Amino acid sequence: MKPRIHPVSRQVVFRDRAAGVAFLTRSTADADQRVEWEDGNSYPVIDMDTSSASHPFYTGTDRVVDTAGRIEQFRRRYGTTQPAGH
């Protein structure tokens, strides 16, 4: 690997304001604001609007799509035709 072309990777806290949780992980992102973590060290903190802790896809609170109703609506609009050979 070539020297001095890769960004610096550091420990960073990502804080999800919607869910009230924080994650300590490695990232190339940096921030001016810092927070003291559970281990007593101070890390840069990046506030997020959504993470896996608050996103509906991961939490299971997403709405269910009525696929049967959509199929019936399509058939009413465009008719039901049988494929060739049936």
Secondary structure, DSSP 8 states (H G I E B T S, - for coil): --TT-S---EEEEEEETTTTEEEEEEES---S-EEE-TTS-EEEEEEES--TTT-HHHHT------HHHHHHHHHHHH-----TT-
